[in-house]
Amino acid sequence: MKAPLLATIDIGSNSILLLMGRIVNGRLQIEHQRKETIRLGGALDPSGNLQPQALERGLDCLRRYAGLMTQVAPEHRRAVATQTLREAHNRDIFLSQARTILGCAVELISGEREATLIYQGVSSLLPDSTAPRLVIDIGGRSTEICIGRHHTLQAAISCPIGSVAWAQRFFDQGTLAASCFEAAQAAAQAALQPHVAPLQALPWQQVFGSSGTAGAIGKALHQMGHPAGEISRTALHQLRAQLIQAGHIQHLPLPGVREELRPVIGGGVSIMCAVFDALQLQHMRVAQGALRHGLMFELYQSLPLHA
């Protein structure tokens, strides 16, 4: 019998991502994937409500995804929402309409559960290894840091700092001044410090960066002549210096960075620098797996045919 077609959706603070595929002999065969930059995380008003235009942008995206999932049975679909909807006071309006559109429940997950799914997604697409792994995911409004061995998570934290939130707070109007980076990194380190202290007692041998921020930084560094899929401390500082020299997102000489990521790159780079400093990192590899991959493996494990 052919493996069932599965679909998972990650409703994030910067993007909404769709993954469709099958698990065959324990491995993921991707049939379709899509990413739309909706930037829900930049659309919370002063009262903590998701603005109506952003809410509708998100629902329109889900309608397009629902059109792509017509061959996926409702019980083979799963969707989760993360930090922006954790914060939004009017999240129930969005979640209720999202369930109707997608034909499946939309789970509002905690930061700790988000970290667990991220680790599972990253580890599921890596070669088997017993070496302890550190996985870092800088999202739009939260950052997850995980440590584990193979597919077993040992520790995880979630910190409410992210590229969209930091771009709004420290890089207003797209300005990329040295003073902006100094303030952004100091604030990120202060936020991270109480969270990362328990992690520093655990060993790790490999470091991976997951999702949009790590991917965008990796592509920018590759355009600058550094090895593909790698982020070193030296290269990261060179990128920060180049951003400061550009002075504004409109003047960025980085053809490898997608247009929709340019407004948040200052926030992402400043947090990545803070993470490197807080954990005394020297090198990171960009991972292919992410939350939506972990969610798909979890969905597969829950199916009656697998039980």
N, C-alpha and C positions, 0 to 999 in steps of 0.2 A: 504494500500500500504506500502511495506517495505521501511524503511528509506534508502536513497541512501548512498552508500559507498563513503566516503570522504578521501582525502589524503592531508597532509600538509608536507612541507619540510622546515627546518630551516638550511640555509647554514651559519654556524657560523665560528668563528675564530679558534676554536679548533676542533669541530666536525660538521658533517653533519647528521641531524636527520630526520627520516621519521616516520610519524604517520598516520595510517590508521584506520578508525573507522566510527561509525554511531552515530548520535544524536537521541536518543529515549526518548520522554517525558522529554526533557530538559537535559538529562544526556548522557554523553559520554560512548559509548560501544567500547572499543578498540579491534580491530581485529588483528592488526599487528603493531609492532614498531621496529625500528632498529636505531642503532647509530654506526657510523664509525668515528674514530679519524683520521682526515686528516691533521689537524694543518696547515691550510692555513695561519693563523696569524703569524707563524714562518717563512714564506717563501716570505716575501717582501724584495726585494733587496734594496741596498742603494739609488736607483733612485725611489723607491716607486712602482715598478712593481712586480706583482706576478710572481714568477719564473716558467718557462715552465713546470718543473717536477711536481710542486705543482698544477699548473693549470690542468694538465692532470690527476693527482690523484683525484682531485675534480670532474672532468668530468666523470672519470671511476666510481666513487661512484654513481653519478647521473644516469649513464647507468644501474647500478645494481638496483637502486631504480625504474627506469622506467620499468624494467623487473618485478618488484613486483607489479606494479600499473596497470597491463593490464586490470583488472576488474573495474578500476575507470575511469569514463568518463572524458574527458579533462576539461569540465566545472566544474567538482567536484574536481579539483586539484588546489593547490595554493602553491607557493614557495616564500620565502623571503631570502634576503642576508643582512648581518649586517656589523659590523665594518671593518673587513679586506677588504671587497670589497668597502666599503665607501672610504677607504684610497687608494686602488690600482689604479694606473693611467691607467692600461690596463684592467680595470674591464669589459669594453664593450665586449672584446673578450670572456671572460668567460660567461658573462650574455647572449650573443647572442647564444653561443653554448648550454648553459644550457636550454634555451627556446626550442630549436630544440629537444634536447634529451627528455625533460620532457613533451613536447606537451602542455605547458601552460606558461603564462608569469611568469617571475621571478622578483619580485619587490625588488629594492634596497631601504631599509627603513631607515629613520632617527633614531637617537638615541631616540628621544622622542616617535616616533611611536613604536619602539622596546620595550620601557618601558611600553607603553599602552598595547601591546599584552602580555607581561610578566604578568602584573597585572591581565588581564582578564583570562589568563591561570591558574594562581595560584588560583584566587578567584573562578573560575568555578569548581574546584575540592575540595574546602573546604566546610564544613557544613555552612548553612546559619547563619549569625551573623551580628549584627549591630555594633560590636566593630570595631573601626578604626584599620586598618592593615598597617604595614610597610613591604614591600617586597623588598628584595635585591637579585640581580642576578649578580654575578661576572663571566663574560665570559672570552674569550681568550684575547680580546683586548679592551673591554669596560665593564663598570659596570653601571647597571641601578638600581635606587632606587625609589620606588613608595610608595605613601600613598593613601589609599582609604577606603571606607566603602562598605561592601558587594561587588557588582559588579561595583561600581561607583568609578572611579579614581579621586582623588582630586589634586594630584601634582606628578610630576615625573621629574627626572633628569637623564642624561646620561653623564658619565665621561670616557674619553679615557684612562682607565687603566684596565689591565686584566692579567690573570694568565700566558698566553703565553708571552706577551710583557714583563712582570715583571721578568719572569724566564730568558728570554734572556738578559735582562738589568742588573739584579742584582745577578743572580745565574748561571753565565756562567760556563760551563763545569760540572754542577751538584753539585757544592760546596754549602754546607748549613752551612756557618759560621755565628756566632752571628753578626758580622759586616755587613754581607750581609742583614740580616733581619732588622737591625737598619736602614740601608740606604734605603731599599725597603719600609719600613713602613713610614719613614719620607717623602719620595717622594710621596707615595700614599696619605698621610694625606694632604700634600701641594696641591695636585691636587684636592682632594675632598672638601677642606674647602670652596672655593667660591660657590660650587654647593650645599652643604648640608645646608648652613646657612638658606635659605628660608624654608627648610623642618622642621627645629627645632621649628618653630612657630606653627606647627600643632601637635595635639596629636596623639598618637597611643597606643594601648593596647596589640596588638599581633605582633610578629615579625617572618617573614618567610624568609627562604633562598631558592632560586630557582636554578635549573640546576646543572651543573657538579661540580663546586667548592664546593658549600654547600654540595652536596651529597657525594663527596669524603671526605671532612672533617668529616661529620657525620659518615661515615663508619669507618674512621680511629679512631675516638673517641670511637665508639662502640667496636672496637677491643681492645681498651685500658681499657674497662670496664665501660664506661659511658653509659647512657641510649640511646637506639636506636633512631635515628632521631632527636637528640637534640644537640645543640652546646651552651655551656655556656662559659662565659669569662674565668673562671678558667680552664676549660678543654682545651680551645683553647690555652691558654698560656702553658699548660702542653704539648700539641702537638708540639708547637713551640720549647719548650725546648728539646723534644725528637728528633726533626729534627736536631737541633744544635748539640746534643750529637752524632747523627749518623755521621754528618760531610759531608756526600755525599749521593746522591740519590741511589747509588749502595748498600749502607749499611742500607737502611731503614727497620726497623723491623715492617712493617705494612702490613700484609698479606691481609687486607681488601681493600687496595688501588689497583685498576687495574694498570697493568704494564704501560699502555699508559699514565696514569695520573701522574706517578712518576716524569717525567722530569719537570712538571709545578707545583708541589705541593708547592715548596718554594714560587713561585710567588702568588699562590692562598691563602696560609696561611698568608703571609705578608699583602696582601690587606684586607683579612677578619679581621685581627687584627686592621688595620687602620680604617676600617669601624666601628668596635666595639668601638674604641676610639673616632672617630669623632662624632658618634651619642650617645655615652655613653650607649651602650647596655650591658645588663647582660646575655641575653638568646635569643636563636633563635631556631625555629623549622624548620626542613627540609621539604619543600613542595613537593608535587608530580607533580603539574602543572607547566608548563613552556610556553615559547613563542609559540611552535607548537600547544599546546592545545588552547591557546587564538586565534591563527590563524584559527583553525578548527571551533571554535564557531562563529567567524566572518564570515567565509565562509558559514556556515550553515544559519546564519541570512540573508545573501545576496541572497540565492536561491529563485527563483520565487515561489516554492511550499510553502516557509515559509512566503513570503511577504504578 
